[in-house]
């Protein structure tokens, strides 16, 4: 005989909401095609991300790359 397993559904949202670090403000909009919420850091030229946590992580990566000289206007480091 086959045993039946019962699984409890897991919620899509995390138990604790993500806390945005101090000094960072997020912009929010809905996607034009999907209608899903999208976030980016206000005042920073970057693409929109699908979650606030993703937007802060991308902001940190882009800011670090800019500070280390990977993004410069003339193409030379």
Buried (B, 14 or more C-beta within 10 A) or exposed (E): EEEEEEEEEEEEEEEEEEEBEEEBEBEEEEEEEEEEEBBBBEEBEEEBBEEBBBBBEBBEEBBEEEEEEEEEEEEEE
